[in-house]
Amino acid sequence: AMNRVQLLGRVGQDPIMRQVEGRNPVTIFSLATNEMWRTGDSDVTQGGEIWHPTSLFLCNLGDISQKTTWHRISVFRPGLRDVTYQYVKKGARLYVEGKIDYGEYTDKNNVRRQATTIIA
């Protein structure tokens, strides 16, 4: 079995470091990834443009659509955790590799919630 994810996006806010009593500290930040495509009568593309192989121009095939997905990133490894906290800043373009973790927690209103986190 394999649990691996690779993301390339922009940091949403400066990382914060948290420590729960009796546990190791963790650096947490959000990362936004964008998916863009053009829609048209003849084609749907990933990335926003289509290259026409027989000529030297880009085809405009319709309206541009975009979807932004926000990912919660947690860094536990001591060396990487500290470097991430010190040097990663809001707006930076960042490549993240890790695993997906699905968890549950109870919020301050005592409502049970689900959370998806990337463990880098």
C-alpha positions as CSV (number, residue, x, y, z in Angstrom):
1,A,0.0,0.0,0.0
2,M,1.1,3.6,-0.6
3,N,-0.1,6.8,0.9
4,R,1.8,9.7,-0.9
5,V,0.8,13.1,-2.1
6,Q,2.7,15.8,-4.0
7,L,1.5,19.4,-4.1
8,L,2.8,22.6,-5.7
9,G,1.1,25.8,-4.6
10,R,1.2,29.0,-2.6
11,V,1.4,29.3,1.2
12,G,-1.8,30.8,2.6
13,Q,-0.4,32.2,5.9
14,D,2.8,32.3,7.8
15,P,3.4,28.9,9.5
16,I,2.6,28.6,13.2
17,M,4.2,26.2,15.7
18,R,1.9,24.5,18.2
19,Q,2.7,22.2,21.1
20,V,0.1,20.2,22.9
21,E,1.1,19.2,26.4
22,G,3.0,15.9,26.4
23,R,3.5,15.9,22.6
24,N,6.2,17.1,20.2
25,P,5.7,20.5,18.5
26,V,4.2,20.7,15.0
27,T,4.5,23.4,12.4
28,I,1.2,24.1,10.6
29,F,0.3,26.1,7.5
30,S,-2.1,26.1,4.6
31,L,-1.3,25.6,0.9
32,A,-3.5,26.6,-2.0
33,T,-3.4,24.7,-5.3
34,N,-5.1,25.9,-8.4
35,E,-6.6,23.9,-11.3
36,M,-7.3,25.9,-14.4
37,W,-8.9,24.9,-17.7
38,R,-10.5,26.3,-20.8
39,T,-13.9,25.1,-21.9
40,G,-15.0,25.2,-25.4
41,D,-17.0,23.4,-28.1
42,S,-14.1,21.1,-29.1
43,D,-11.9,20.6,-26.1
44,V,-11.4,20.7,-22.4
45,T,-7.8,21.2,-21.1
46,Q,-5.8,21.2,-18.0
47,G,-3.6,24.2,-17.4
48,G,-5.5,26.8,-19.4
49,E,-4.0,26.6,-23.0
50,I,-3.9,24.2,-25.9
51,W,-0.9,24.0,-28.2
52,H,-1.9,23.4,-31.8
53,P,0.8,20.9,-33.0
54,T,0.8,22.0,-36.7
55,S,1.2,25.8,-36.1
56,L,2.9,28.3,-33.9
57,F,0.0,29.8,-32.0
58,L,-2.1,29.1,-29.0
59,C,-5.8,28.3,-29.6
60,N,-8.3,30.2,-27.5
61,L,-11.1,27.6,-27.0
62,G,-13.5,29.3,-24.6
63,D,-13.9,30.6,-21.1
64,I,-11.3,30.0,-18.4
65,S,-12.5,28.2,-15.3
66,Q,-10.5,27.9,-12.1
67,K,-10.8,25.9,-8.8
68,T,-8.6,26.6,-5.7
69,T,-8.2,23.9,-3.2
70,W,-6.8,24.6,0.3
71,H,-4.7,22.0,2.0
72,R,-3.7,21.9,5.7
73,I,0.0,20.9,6.0
74,S,1.5,19.6,9.3
75,V,5.3,19.2,9.7
76,F,6.4,17.0,12.7
77,R,10.0,16.1,11.8
78,P,12.3,18.2,14.1
79,G,14.7,19.6,11.4
80,L,12.1,20.2,8.7
81,R,9.6,21.5,11.3
82,D,12.0,24.2,12.5
83,V,13.2,25.2,9.0
84,T,9.6,25.4,7.8
85,Y,8.6,27.7,10.7
86,Q,11.6,30.0,10.2
87,Y,11.8,30.4,6.5
88,V,8.4,29.6,4.8
89,K,6.3,32.8,4.4
90,K,2.8,33.7,3.2
91,G,2.6,33.8,-0.6
92,A,5.7,31.7,-1.2
93,R,5.5,29.0,-3.9
94,L,6.2,25.7,-2.3
95,Y,6.5,22.0,-3.2
96,V,5.2,19.7,-0.5
97,E,5.5,15.9,-0.4
98,G,3.9,13.8,2.3
99,K,1.0,11.5,3.2
100,I,-2.7,12.1,3.7
101,D,-4.2,11.8,7.2
102,Y,-7.9,11.7,7.9
103,G,-8.9,12.5,11.4
104,E,-11.7,13.7,13.6
105,Y,-11.9,16.3,16.3
106,T,-14.6,18.0,18.5
107,D,-14.8,21.7,18.0
108,K,-15.5,24.4,20.7
109,N,-19.3,24.0,20.2
110,N,-18.9,20.2,20.9
111,V,-19.6,19.3,17.3
112,R,-17.7,16.4,15.8
113,R,-15.7,17.4,12.7
114,Q,-13.6,15.6,10.1
115,A,-10.2,17.0,9.0
116,T,-7.9,16.1,6.2
117,T,-4.2,16.9,6.8
118,I,-1.1,16.5,4.7
119,I,1.8,15.2,6.9
120,A,5.0,16.5,5.4
